Amino acid sequence: MIIGVISDTHMPRSANRLPSAVIEVFGGVDLILHLGDWVTMDVYEQLAALAPVEGIAGNNDPGEIIDRFGHRKILTLENYKVGLVHGHTPFAGRTTEEKAQLSFKDDDLDVILFGHSHQPLLKQVNGVLLFNPGSAADKRREARYSVGLLELRENGIEAKHIFYDSKE
């Protein structure tokens, strides 16, 4: 199973539509996971034209998105437990990565996916894959925009970032 992972689209402030690079990369995926800060349901509609979409809400999302997706969830995909959280709450004084980990401290997961920082991250901690795709259209201090691909196979999980230079 190949999953497109996206976060922090901040549309329409950051862009009016999904970047063409995202449309190209997600064109053949089985599922798309959005990790919050969609800002409008229009982002959902654009992604749903490419593949089935699931996700969670972030700190910039309105009630409509919060009600539909919630702030935290665990999905079982291809026998892997995948945690989704934006990473903005509830642990004051912690980094986004630490907040994401603490959000699932009592859960047995294979992967934790999170956003919020707009900073791409890929690493293993205590046997759990931590993955932040970065931001698809609001790179802030990063050199490039980014999304992720997560491949779930019988023999393991592979994650990688896809970097691109234009949000057009």
N, C-alpha and C positions, 0 to 999 in steps of 0.2 A: 504494500500500500504506500502510495506517495502522497504526502500531505504538504500543501502550501501553508506557510506560517507567516502571518502579517500582523503588524501592530502600529499604533500611533499614526493612523492615516490623517487625522485632524482635518478632514474635508468638510466643508469647502474652503476653510481658511488657508490650508497649505496647497491645495490643488482642487480643480473643479471636477476632475475625473481621475480614475486610476492611471498611474503611469503606464505607458506602452510596454515598458520592461516587465511590469508585474503581469500584465495581460499575457505576454508571451511566455513567461516562466510558469504561470499557473494554468496555462492552456490545456495541459494534459494530466493534471493532478486528480486524485480520487476524492479529495476533501480539502477544504480550506478552513483554517482556524485563525480567527481574528482575536487578538489579545487585548483589545480595549482601545479607547479613544478613537472610535469610529467617528463620533460627533453627529452624524446623521444616518438614518436608515438607507439613504441613497447608496452608501458604501456597500451595505449588505446586498442591495439589488444588483450593483455592478459586479460584485464577486459571485453572486448566485448565478449569473449568466455564464460563469466559467465552470463551476462545480458546486456540489453541496457545501453549505457553510454552517459552521458552528462557532461559538466564541463566548466571550465574557465582556462585561462593561468595564470602562476605565473611569478615571476621575473627571474627565471632560464630557462624559456621555449623559444625555438627557434621560428622563424617566422612562421613555418609550424603549430605549435600548436596555436600561437596567432591568425593567420588567420582563423583557423578552429573554435576556441572556443571563442575568445575575452577575455577581462579582467573582465567583469562584466555582469551579466544577472539576470533576474527575471523569474522564472518559476511558472506557476500555476499548482499545482499537487493536485488532490483530493480537489479542491476548496480552497486550501491554497496557499498563495503567499510566495515563497521561493527565497530569494536573495542569489546569489553565488558571492563571490569575494575572491581573494587570501589574501589581507590584507596588501600589501606592499606599496601601494601608495594611494592617493597623498598628504597626510596630514603630513607634517614634524613635528617632535617633539611629535608625538602621539604614543600610544601603538598600537599593531596590532588590539586588540579588538576595540579601539576607531576608528581606520581607517576603520575597517569593518562597524561599525555603521554609521560613517559619509558618507560612500559611498552610503548609502541608506537613508540619512536624509530626503529626500523629498518623500519617498515612503512609502506606507502603507503595511507593510509586517507582516507575522506571524512568519517567521524564517529567520535568517541570518546565512549562513554557510560560514566559512572562514578557512584559513590555515595559512601559512607563519611562525608562531612562533614555530611550532613543539610542542606546549604545548596544551594538551587536555583542553577544557573548555566547560562547560555546565551550563548556567544560564539564567534566565529571566530578562529582563530589559524593563520596561515600557510596559509589555505585549508582548514583542518580545522574542522568544527563540534565544539565541546566542549559536552556537555550532561550536567548532573546534575539529576535530577528532584526532588531534595530527599527528604524522608521522608514516606511515606504515613501513618504512625501514630506517629511519634516525632519531633516537630518541634524539640525542644530549644530553641535560642535563636531560632528563626524565629517569626514572627507567625502563620503558618498552615501547615497540612499541604499537601503537594503531590505530584503525579505529573506525568508528561509525555506528550505526544503527538508522535510523529515521523511526518511524512508524506513518503514517498518517491515523487517524481513524475519523469516523463521529463525535465522541465526544471529539476529541482532538489529540494532538501530543505528542508522547513519544520519547525521544532520550536517547541513552546510548552509552557508550564507551565499546569497546572490547579490552582488554589489553592482550599482549602476550610477551613471552620472546625471541623468536628467529626469525630472519628475513629469515631463511631458509625455 
